[in-house]
Amino acid sequence: MIYGIGTDICDVRRIRASLTRFGPRFAQRILSQAEYATYLARQARSAERGVSFVATRFSAKEAFSKAIGLGMRMPMTWRSCEVASLPSGKPHLVLHGALKTWFEAENLVAHVSVTDETDYAASFVVVERQ
């Protein structure tokens, strides 16, 4: 049974401006430790790849927060929700701390899709109750 659906579109230019204004602090606020390491690696190859990475993660976390109906309220936090990739490249969510505990207690499972173009990143999340 579907518990919730969330979608988000993010203006990549806005993320770029925030990274320029606040530097690494902005990325560290949004990304988990594992995501931040990936961001640094992508940014080292191409600044734009780093910006796109942050934008897709920002968008996916926003969509997830809408799908679970909490918005950015506890136990949902930026860093407790991580967007990882399976070996096939398929994105999936890895939850941490109180958010993971709450999500598992609710017997939920999430499906996520992310995409980006030059100026926009978009995400779609479906959360089901098992």
C-alpha positions as CSV (number, residue, x, y, z in Angstrom):
1,M,0.0,0.0,0.0
2,I,1.3,3.4,-0.9
3,Y,2.1,5.5,2.2
4,G,3.2,8.6,0.4
5,I,4.5,10.2,-2.8
6,G,6.9,13.1,-3.0
7,T,8.4,15.0,-5.9
8,D,10.8,17.9,-6.1
9,I,12.5,20.0,-8.7
10,C,15.6,22.0,-7.8
11,D,17.2,24.8,-9.6
12,V,20.9,23.8,-10.0
13,R,21.8,27.5,-10.3
14,R,20.5,28.1,-6.8
15,I,22.6,25.3,-5.4
16,R,25.7,26.7,-7.3
17,A,25.0,30.1,-5.7
18,S,24.8,28.5,-2.2
19,L,28.0,26.6,-2.7
20,T,29.7,29.7,-3.9
21,R,28.4,31.8,-1.0
22,F,28.8,29.3,1.9
23,G,31.5,27.0,0.5
24,P,31.9,23.5,1.9
25,R,29.7,24.3,4.9
26,F,26.6,24.2,2.6
27,A,27.5,20.8,1.2
28,Q,28.4,19.4,4.6
29,R,25.0,20.6,5.9
30,I,23.1,18.7,3.2
31,L,25.2,15.6,2.6
32,S,26.0,12.6,4.7
33,Q,29.7,11.8,5.3
34,A,29.6,9.2,2.4
35,E,27.8,11.6,0.1
36,Y,30.3,14.4,1.0
37,A,33.2,12.1,0.0
38,T,31.6,11.4,-3.3
39,Y,30.9,15.1,-3.8
40,L,34.6,16.0,-3.2
41,A,35.7,13.3,-5.7
42,R,33.2,14.6,-8.4
43,Q,34.1,18.2,-7.7
44,A,37.8,17.4,-8.2
45,R,37.1,16.1,-11.7
46,S,34.6,18.9,-12.6
47,A,33.1,21.7,-10.5
48,E,29.8,21.3,-12.4
49,R,29.6,17.5,-11.6
50,G,30.0,18.5,-7.9
51,V,27.2,21.0,-8.1
52,S,24.9,18.6,-9.9
53,F,25.6,15.9,-7.3
54,V,24.5,18.2,-4.5
55,A,21.5,19.3,-6.4
56,T,20.2,15.8,-7.0
57,R,20.8,14.8,-3.4
58,F,19.0,18.0,-2.2
59,S,16.1,17.2,-4.5
60,A,15.8,13.6,-3.5
61,K,15.8,14.4,0.2
62,E,13.1,17.0,-0.3
63,A,11.0,14.5,-2.2
64,F,11.5,11.9,0.5
65,S,10.6,14.3,3.3
66,K,7.3,15.0,1.4
67,A,6.6,11.3,0.8
68,I,6.9,10.5,4.5
69,G,4.8,13.5,5.4
70,L,7.2,15.1,7.8
71,G,8.9,17.8,5.8
72,M,12.2,18.7,7.4
73,R,11.0,18.0,11.0
74,M,12.5,15.4,13.3
75,P,13.3,12.7,12.9
76,M,13.9,13.8,9.2
77,T,17.2,15.7,8.8
78,W,19.4,16.3,5.8
79,R,22.2,14.1,7.0
80,S,20.0,11.2,8.3
81,C,18.8,10.5,4.8
82,E,21.5,9.4,2.3
83,V,21.1,8.8,-1.4
84,A,23.4,6.0,-2.4
85,S,23.8,4.0,-5.6
86,L,23.6,0.3,-6.1
87,P,26.3,-1.3,-8.3
88,S,23.9,-1.0,-11.2
89,G,23.7,2.7,-10.7
90,K,20.1,2.6,-9.4
91,P,19.7,5.1,-6.5
92,H,18.4,4.0,-3.2
93,L,17.9,5.6,0.2
94,V,20.0,4.7,3.3
95,L,18.6,6.1,6.5
96,H,20.4,6.7,9.8
97,G,19.7,7.3,13.4
98,A,16.2,8.2,14.6
99,L,14.9,8.5,11.1
100,K,15.9,4.8,10.4
101,T,14.3,3.7,13.6
102,W,11.1,5.5,12.9
103,F,11.0,4.3,9.2
104,E,11.5,0.7,10.2
105,A,8.9,0.9,13.0
106,E,6.4,2.1,10.5
107,N,7.3,-0.9,8.3
108,L,8.0,1.4,5.3
109,V,10.1,1.0,2.1
110,A,11.1,3.8,-0.3
111,H,11.8,3.9,-4.0
112,V,13.6,6.9,-5.4
113,S,14.4,8.2,-8.9
114,V,16.7,11.2,-9.6
115,T,17.5,13.1,-12.8
116,D,19.3,16.3,-13.7
117,E,19.9,18.5,-16.7
118,T,22.0,21.7,-17.0
119,D,19.7,23.9,-14.9
120,Y,17.4,21.5,-13.0
121,A,17.5,18.4,-10.8
122,A,14.3,16.5,-10.2
123,S,13.4,13.6,-7.9
124,F,10.4,11.3,-7.3
125,V,9.9,9.1,-4.3
126,V,7.3,6.5,-3.5
127,V,7.0,5.2,0.0
128,E,5.1,2.0,0.6
129,R,4.0,0.3,3.8
130,Q,4.9,-3.4,3.7
